[in-house]
């Protein structure tokens, strides 16, 4: 139609074309796969610390264009305490070490721990799953493309990057990035006032999905 219009040829109005298409049953949507439905995730109730941990990864800009440092961060969803963190280049092996160190540092029996994460490659890699199996941790993952299922680390990353002290310039080295995060974690764990909590935090419910369900 646009080509004919450009040449001054008029056959029928656009409405007439749609009427003829409807009559010939040609005005239908193309066949496409039905949208995938994911069942509503299982809920875990945290009634105290060290029952449900959640972790995620965020990037920190480096001074080298196209290169980033990655902050691995583990948060206890009951107390909102950062129980483990590290700045590295992305690696499932380093994340596995971080989880093991966090369990040892906080004297947590891994077999009593639910470990929730975003449904991403680093979180579901063979190294991570092997670590969970070895430690006896119950792994849990968000629904595909549903970041709200892992809202605690996401909110924490926003707090981190919206701090007045967060540098506007990229980090000059891995060490400088780690030093800045170390100061932030100290402030967040021991000075920051969590608006949702009083001195005795109430039970929280985290909506997560069991591995394989």
Backbone bond lengths (Angstrom), bond angles and torsions (degrees), N, CA, C in turn:
res aa  C-N    CA-C-N  psi(-1)  N-CA   C-N-CA  omega(-1)  CA-C   N-CA-C  phi
1 X - - - 1.457 - - 1.524 112.84 -
2 X 1.337 120.79 -46.08 1.470 119.29 179.09 1.532 112.17 -60.19
3 X 1.354 116.34 -38.14 1.468 119.16 -179.93 1.519 110.39 -65.15
4 X 1.356 116.35 -43.67 1.458 119.67 178.91 1.527 110.86 -64.46
5 X 1.303 117.05 -39.05 1.464 120.67 179.30 1.519 110.94 -63.08
6 X 1.343 116.28 -40.00 1.466 120.01 178.89 1.529 111.97 -62.63
7 X 1.334 116.74 -30.70 1.468 120.62 -179.18 1.524 112.43 -92.56
8 X 1.330 116.49 2.21 1.458 120.43 177.22 1.515 114.22 81.83
9 X 1.355 118.10 14.30 1.464 121.70 179.17 1.523 108.99 -93.97
10 X 1.314 116.66 122.91 1.463 121.56 -179.70 1.521 109.18 -116.03
11 X 1.333 117.13 122.54 1.467 121.19 179.68 1.519 110.96 -105.43
12 X 1.326 115.94 -51.24 1.459 120.78 -179.94 1.518 108.59 -162.72
13 X 1.311 115.66 166.74 1.464 120.21 178.76 1.529 109.85 -74.74
14 X 1.304 114.67 165.11 1.471 120.04 178.19 1.518 110.75 -62.25
15 X 1.328 116.76 -37.41 1.462 120.29 178.96 1.524 111.00 -64.17
16 X 1.334 116.63 -36.58 1.470 119.72 178.80 1.517 111.13 -66.08
17 X 1.347 116.34 -39.27 1.465 119.66 177.99 1.529 110.51 -62.08
18 X 1.342 117.22 -43.36 1.460 120.14 178.94 1.529 111.04 -64.93
19 X 1.353 117.68 -36.72 1.465 120.78 178.74 1.528 111.21 -63.76
20 X 1.340 116.29 -42.28 1.467 120.37 179.31 1.527 110.56 -67.52
21 X 1.334 117.22 -39.43 1.468 120.49 177.92 1.526 110.80 -62.24
22 X 1.340 117.06 -40.52 1.464 119.95 178.44 1.524 110.74 -65.26
23 X 1.310 116.80 -41.29 1.465 120.05 179.52 1.516 111.85 -62.59
24 X 1.329 117.30 -35.82 1.453 121.61 -179.24 1.537 112.02 -88.55
25 X 1.357 116.59 5.97 1.476 122.90 -179.76 1.535 111.47 57.41
26 X 1.313 114.85 37.48 1.467 120.11 178.24 1.524 112.36 -103.51
27 X 1.328 116.59 -5.88 1.458 119.85 -178.74 1.521 109.49 -94.01
28 X 1.316 116.04 67.32 1.464 121.70 -179.43 1.518 108.71 -130.61
29 X 1.337 115.29 157.94 1.456 120.01 177.65 1.528 109.72 -71.61
30 X 1.299 114.75 146.75 1.461 118.98 176.25 1.524 110.01 -67.45
31 X 1.316 114.64 151.37 1.460 118.92 177.40 1.523 109.93 -64.01
32 X 1.293 116.93 132.93 1.460 121.66 178.60 1.513 108.88 -145.58
33 X 1.286 115.09 160.02 1.463 119.93 -178.24 1.525 109.94 -66.67
34 X 1.306 115.00 142.11 1.463 118.97 177.34 1.524 109.63 -65.78
35 X 1.308 117.73 143.56 1.470 118.94 178.31 1.532 110.98 -61.73
36 X 1.318 115.15 140.21 1.466 120.03 -179.55 1.520 109.82 -74.07
37 X 1.305 115.74 130.35 1.466 120.23 178.05 1.517 108.92 -104.23
38 X 1.304 114.89 131.45 1.462 120.43 179.26 1.524 108.91 -109.93
39 X 1.304 115.53 130.03 1.453 119.72 -178.71 1.525 110.26 -62.37
40 X 1.324 115.65 151.16 1.461 120.00 -179.28 1.526 109.77 -63.08
41 X 1.327 117.24 133.04 1.466 119.64 -173.96 1.525 113.66 -64.74
42 X 1.298 114.06 159.32 1.462 121.25 175.21 1.526 108.77 -73.00
43 X 1.314 115.72 147.02 1.451 120.64 177.75 1.522 110.31 -101.36
44 X 1.327 114.94 135.34 1.459 120.92 171.67 1.531 107.05 -112.10
45 X 1.308 116.41 137.12 1.455 121.36 179.58 1.519 108.92 -105.46
46 X 1.319 116.27 120.69 1.461 120.97 176.67 1.516 108.78 -95.96
47 X 1.317 116.91 113.26 1.462 121.39 179.96 1.524 111.94 -101.71
48 X 1.325 116.74 2.06 1.449 121.70 179.24 1.513 109.40 -168.68
49 X 1.330 116.91 172.15 1.461 120.10 -179.67 1.528 112.01 -68.94
50 X 1.324 114.96 160.15 1.473 123.36 175.26 1.534 113.05 61.58
51 X 1.325 115.41 33.04 1.460 120.23 173.49 1.530 110.80 -109.41
52 X 1.324 116.11 -43.66 1.462 121.60 177.76 1.528 108.60 -131.91
53 X 1.313 115.34 118.94 1.456 121.04 173.68 1.519 108.56 -109.10
54 X 1.320 115.34 152.17 1.454 120.65 177.82 1.523 108.63 -134.00
55 X 1.322 116.74 143.69 1.457 118.38 -178.15 1.523 110.62 -140.25
56 X 1.325 114.24 160.20 1.457 120.75 178.05 1.528 108.41 -160.76
57 X 1.314 115.05 176.71 1.466 122.31 -178.37 1.517 108.48 -128.15
58 X 1.330 117.31 137.57 1.448 121.41 172.19 1.516 109.11 -132.44
59 X 1.313 115.85 157.22 1.458 119.22 -177.16 1.525 110.83 -94.52
60 X 1.316 114.99 150.01 1.463 123.09 173.15 1.524 107.11 -123.38
61 X 1.313 117.59 128.28 1.461 120.61 -176.72 1.520 111.58 -66.19
62 X 1.304 116.13 139.40 1.466 121.71 174.39 1.523 108.88 -106.51
63 X 1.330 115.90 169.93 1.464 120.34 -179.32 1.521 112.13 -76.43
64 X 1.334 117.50 -8.67 1.459 121.84 177.60 1.524 108.15 -94.01
65 X 1.319 117.57 122.03 1.448 121.89 -176.97 1.532 110.61 -59.89
66 X 1.347 115.61 129.77 1.458 120.96 179.14 1.511 114.35 84.96
67 X 1.330 117.17 -2.01 1.466 120.43 -179.94 1.530 109.24 -113.33
68 X 1.320 115.78 139.98 1.460 120.42 -178.99 1.526 110.20 -131.18
69 X 1.328 114.49 154.17 1.453 121.09 167.31 1.531 106.33 -100.04
70 X 1.311 116.15 152.91 1.458 119.70 -176.04 1.526 109.97 -120.34
71 X 1.316 114.12 128.64 1.465 120.55 177.68 1.522 109.19 -95.64
72 X 1.325 116.11 117.00 1.466 123.07 174.36 1.525 106.33 -94.14
73 X 1.311 116.49 126.65 1.454 118.83 -174.43 1.519 110.38 -138.47
74 X 1.346 115.81 131.83 1.463 122.91 179.80 1.522 108.02 -117.68
75 X 1.336 116.43 128.27 1.465 120.89 -177.90 1.521 109.81 -125.29
76 X 1.317 115.66 140.04 1.466 121.77 173.80 1.525 106.98 -82.47
77 X 1.338 118.05 121.95 1.460 119.12 -172.13 1.526 113.31 -74.75
78 X 1.328 118.45 -16.64 1.461 120.09 178.17 1.529 110.82 -81.14
79 X 1.317 116.62 -53.30 1.461 121.08 -176.91 1.524 112.72 -89.49
80 X 1.332 117.54 -13.57 1.467 124.81 -174.01 1.530 112.08 64.25
81 X 1.301 116.52 14.95 1.464 120.16 179.06 1.521 110.57 -75.50
82 X 1.319 116.51 139.28 1.461 121.10 171.89 1.523 107.04 -78.00
83 X 1.321 116.85 110.96 1.463 120.79 -174.95 1.528 112.13 -96.17
84 X 1.313 116.55 -10.65 1.458 119.05 178.09 1.523 110.23 -166.58
85 X 1.332 115.57 144.46 1.459 119.43 177.57 1.528 108.81 -158.29
86 X 1.316 114.98 158.22 1.459 121.37 176.19 1.516 108.21 -164.93
87 X 1.319 116.58 149.91 1.461 122.22 175.64 1.526 107.54 -115.36
88 X 1.305 115.50 120.69 1.462 121.59 -177.76 1.521 109.12 -146.52
89 X 1.311 114.55 177.16 1.440 119.13 161.24 1.522 105.62 -81.55
90 X 1.328 117.39 149.08 1.463 121.29 -168.74 1.526 111.56 -58.57
91 X 1.322 116.29 126.79 1.459 121.67 -178.82 1.514 109.67 -161.72
92 X 1.319 116.21 125.66 1.463 120.45 178.68 1.520 111.17 -65.35
93 X 1.333 116.65 -32.76 1.458 119.76 -179.37 1.527 110.81 -63.65
94 X 1.348 116.88 -42.48 1.456 120.50 179.78 1.522 111.10 -67.92
95 X 1.332 117.08 -35.38 1.460 120.30 177.06 1.519 110.83 -64.76
96 X 1.321 117.02 -37.70 1.462 120.68 178.80 1.526 110.94 -63.67
97 X 1.331 116.24 -40.84 1.466 120.70 177.84 1.522 110.05 -63.54
98 X 1.330 117.16 -41.02 1.463 121.52 179.64 1.522 110.98 -59.48
99 X 1.316 117.09 -44.37 1.465 120.94 -178.90 1.524 110.88 -64.39
100 X 1.319 116.62 -43.28 1.460 120.66 178.74 1.524 110.79 -62.21
101 X 1.332 116.80 -44.94 1.466 120.57 179.96 1.529 111.46 -63.49
102 X 1.339 116.91 -37.57 1.467 120.09 179.85 1.526 110.95 -64.66
103 X 1.330 116.46 -41.07 1.467 120.21 178.16 1.525 110.87 -62.89
104 X 1.317 116.60 -42.38 1.465 120.32 -179.60 1.526 111.42 -68.90
105 X 1.327 116.78 -40.93 1.463 120.66 -176.79 1.526 111.37 -65.01
106 X 1.314 116.54 -37.86 1.470 120.22 -176.37 1.527 112.55 -100.30
107 X 1.327 115.94 10.36 1.464 122.71 176.24 1.531 109.69 50.99
108 X 1.302 115.52 54.70 1.464 121.43 -178.29 1.521 109.42 -105.73
109 X 1.327 115.99 131.47 1.461 120.53 173.38 1.525 107.26 -75.94
110 X 1.335 118.08 109.81 1.476 119.96 -176.09 1.519 113.64 -56.12
111 X 1.325 117.24 -27.90 1.467 120.19 -177.28 1.518 112.34 -69.72
112 X 1.325 117.68 -13.34 1.462 121.32 178.10 1.523 111.76 -102.44
113 X 1.334 116.85 7.55 1.455 121.64 -170.95 1.521 111.97 -109.75
114 X 1.333 115.88 132.85 1.460 122.18 169.20 1.523 107.17 -98.90
115 X 1.315 116.35 128.94 1.463 120.66 -175.46 1.525 108.48 -117.97
116 X 1.329 115.49 110.33 1.468 121.01 -173.65 1.521 110.79 -104.32
117 X 1.333 116.07 146.15 1.460 120.13 179.21 1.518 110.48 -153.23
118 X 1.315 114.02 168.32 1.456 121.03 173.84 1.525 108.93 -66.90
119 X 1.314 116.40 153.78 1.460 121.73 -176.46 1.529 110.32 -83.38
120 X 1.320 116.97 66.29 1.462 121.46 -176.74 1.511 112.00 -119.29
121 X 1.341 115.55 168.14 1.458 121.32 -177.10 1.517 114.68 -57.51
122 X 1.363 118.58 -50.61 1.468 119.03 -179.39 1.517 112.90 -60.23
123 X 1.352 117.32 -31.15 1.461 121.14 -177.32 1.532 111.97 -77.35
124 X 1.341 116.93 -28.02 1.462 120.09 -175.11 1.519 112.32 -110.02
125 X 1.334 116.48 12.84 1.452 120.13 179.67 1.516 112.29 -66.98
126 X 1.322 115.61 163.90 1.466 120.87 -176.80 1.522 111.50 -61.18
127 X 1.334 117.37 -37.27 1.469 120.45 -178.94 1.519 111.17 -64.76
128 X 1.336 116.39 -43.98 1.458 119.76 -179.67 1.519 111.17 -66.15
129 X 1.328 117.18 -45.35 1.466 120.03 -178.96 1.520 111.10 -64.16
130 X 1.335 116.45 -35.95 1.465 120.07 177.32 1.525 110.64 -65.14
131 X 1.336 116.14 -38.69 1.467 120.38 178.27 1.523 110.47 -64.44
132 X 1.325 116.70 -44.84 1.461 120.12 178.16 1.528 110.99 -59.69
133 X 1.310 116.03 -44.27 1.460 120.08 -178.83 1.523 110.74 -64.45
134 X 1.319 115.99 -42.24 1.470 120.47 -178.77 1.527 111.26 -64.87
135 X 1.348 116.35 -40.14 1.460 120.38 -178.87 1.524 112.69 -82.41
136 X 1.324 117.31 -16.82 1.461 120.40 -177.45 1.518 113.06 82.90
137 X 1.340 117.70 17.64 1.460 122.32 179.70 1.529 109.76 -77.57
138 X 1.328 116.66 142.11 1.465 121.34 174.42 1.532 108.08 -84.61
139 X 1.343 118.47 109.97 1.469 119.47 178.59 1.518 111.09 -80.66
140 X 1.297 116.40 147.39 1.459 122.37 -179.68 1.516 108.33 -142.75
141 X 1.336 116.55 142.26 1.459 120.12 -175.33 1.528 111.25 -132.02
142 X 1.324 114.99 149.79 1.454 120.82 174.78 1.519 110.39 -66.26
143 X 1.321 115.42 161.08 1.455 119.54 170.94 1.524 108.92 -66.78
144 X 1.324 118.20 149.03 1.472 120.21 179.67 1.523 111.76 -54.92
145 X 1.335 115.03 129.47 1.473 122.84 176.16 1.526 113.42 64.30
146 X 1.332 117.81 21.87 1.471 120.72 178.32 1.527 107.60 -120.68
147 X 1.319 116.06 89.74 1.460 120.10 -175.97 1.522 112.59 -71.93
148 X 1.344 116.99 -20.96 1.458 119.14 179.65 1.518 111.72 -62.48
149 X 1.346 117.78 -20.38 1.458 120.64 177.93 1.527 111.51 -70.15
150 X 1.307 117.18 -12.28 1.466 120.68 178.27 1.523 108.83 -128.86
151 X 1.334 115.01 52.19 1.459 120.67 -169.05 1.518 114.46 -71.86
152 X 1.333 117.97 -26.71 1.466 119.68 -174.31 1.529 112.85 -65.38
153 X 1.346 119.64 -52.41 1.466 118.08 175.80 1.525 112.97 -63.48
154 X 1.339 116.93 -34.92 1.466 119.64 179.46 1.534 110.41 -61.68
155 X 1.323 116.69 -43.56 1.464 120.39 178.54 1.526 110.67 -66.06
156 X 1.320 116.35 -37.07 1.451 120.20 -179.59 1.529 110.94 -67.06
157 X 1.335 116.47 -39.44 1.470 119.78 177.66 1.533 110.53 -62.66
158 X 1.317 116.11 -37.35 1.465 118.75 177.65 1.526 110.62 -64.79
159 X 1.330 116.17 -42.98 1.466 119.65 176.45 1.510 110.46 -57.86
160 X 1.326 116.19 -43.70 1.464 121.51 -178.43 1.530 111.52 -62.11
161 X 1.315 116.84 -48.99 1.464 119.96 -172.72 1.526 113.36 -81.20
162 X 1.355 116.93 -10.50 1.457 119.45 176.88 1.525 111.95 -104.65
163 X 1.313 117.24 9.56 1.458 120.02 173.40 1.524 109.25 -67.13
164 X 1.346 117.59 141.06 1.469 119.41 178.15 1.527 112.43 -57.86
165 X 1.334 115.99 -28.07 1.458 119.90 -177.26 1.528 113.05 -81.44
166 X 1.347 116.80 -9.79 1.461 118.27 -178.13 1.521 108.96 -63.59
167 X 1.334 117.21 124.35 1.473 119.87 -172.91 1.525 112.62 -64.61
168 X 1.325 115.54 137.21 1.462 120.36 175.90 1.523 111.01 -76.71
169 X 1.320 116.37 -25.87 1.466 120.79 178.29 1.523 109.67 -91.27
170 X 1.334 117.81 153.37 1.468 119.92 178.58 1.528 111.39 -62.92
171 X 1.323 115.76 157.18 1.459 120.45 177.41 1.529 109.55 -72.35
172 X 1.324 115.18 134.63 1.456 119.98 -176.24 1.510 114.32 -76.78
173 X 1.322 117.57 -19.31 1.459 120.58 -179.78 1.517 109.36 -160.00
174 X 1.332 116.09 166.53 1.461 121.56 177.20 1.517 110.40 -62.74
175 X 1.322 116.61 -36.50 1.464 121.38 -179.41 1.531 111.50 -66.05
176 X 1.346 116.31 -40.73 1.462 119.40 179.03 1.523 111.22 -66.47
177 X 1.316 116.47 -38.00 1.466 120.36 177.47 1.526 109.89 -64.18
178 X 1.318 117.24 -44.01 1.469 121.38 179.74 1.525 110.98 -63.80
179 X 1.329 117.04 -40.55 1.460 120.62 179.61 1.526 111.09 -62.66
180 X 1.333 116.30 -40.80 1.460 118.78 -179.75 1.529 110.83 -66.72
181 X 1.331 116.81 -43.94 1.460 120.50 -179.55 1.529 110.51 -63.88
182 X 1.316 117.27 -36.72 1.464 121.06 178.93 1.526 110.93 -59.40
183 X 1.332 116.65 -43.33 1.466 120.70 178.32 1.526 110.23 -66.26
184 X 1.325 116.76 -40.48 1.469 120.27 179.12 1.526 110.91 -62.46
185 X 1.334 117.63 -45.65 1.468 121.34 -178.57 1.524 110.37 -61.12
186 X 1.327 116.87 -40.44 1.468 120.48 178.10 1.524 110.18 -61.03
187 X 1.326 116.52 -44.60 1.466 120.58 178.51 1.524 110.96 -65.68
188 X 1.319 117.13 -44.81 1.467 121.07 -175.10 1.523 111.49 -65.75
189 X 1.327 116.40 -41.65 1.473 120.05 -176.20 1.522 113.43 -76.87
190 X 1.335 118.16 -31.57 1.460 119.12 -169.57 1.530 114.97 -121.82
191 X 1.342 118.01 -8.86 1.458 119.30 -179.30 1.523 112.99 -124.97
192 X 1.290 116.87 -32.00 1.464 120.90 -175.37 1.525 111.00 -65.72
193 X 1.333 116.04 134.05 1.456 121.87 178.14 1.519 108.58 -93.14
194 X 1.317 116.80 110.91 1.459 121.41 178.83 1.521 108.54 -79.08
195 X 1.321 116.46 115.80 1.461 119.90 -173.21 1.515 112.94 -64.71
196 X 1.337 117.71 -22.24 1.464 119.52 -176.64 1.517 112.66 -80.95
197 X 1.332 117.70 -12.72 1.461 120.69 -171.41 1.512 112.30 -120.27
198 X 1.324 114.30 150.86 1.456 121.66 165.73 1.514 105.65 -102.96
199 X 1.329 117.59 -157.65 1.458 119.59 179.31 1.515 112.12 -68.63
200 X 1.339 116.94 -22.24 1.471 121.24 177.88 1.522 108.74 -121.35
201 X 1.326 117.92 95.44 1.465 120.49 -175.88 1.522 111.76 -61.40
202 X 1.337 117.54 138.61 1.466 120.81 177.60 1.510 109.93 -76.14
203 X 1.336 117.83 164.25 1.464 119.76 176.21 1.520 111.06 -61.35
204 X 1.313 115.76 142.18 1.448 121.12 178.08 1.513 109.20 -113.94
205 X 1.297 114.92 149.63 1.459 120.13 175.31 1.513 107.76 -112.55
206 X 1.308 117.15 125.45 1.454 120.94 176.08 1.530 107.87 -111.58
207 X 1.291 115.61 131.49 1.455 120.90 179.65 1.512 108.12 -93.45
208 X 1.297 115.89 111.34 1.451 121.26 -176.66 1.518 109.02 -136.93
209 X 1.318 115.04 168.49 1.456 119.95 -178.37 1.510 110.62 -115.86
210 X 1.306 116.81 132.12 1.459 121.12 177.59 1.504 110.53 -65.23
211 X 1.322 116.08 145.23 1.461 120.44 176.64 1.518 109.46 -62.14
212 X 1.329 115.07 125.68 1.454 120.14 176.06 1.512 114.93 86.26
213 X 1.364 118.13 -2.59 1.463 119.60 179.89 1.518 110.00 -93.01
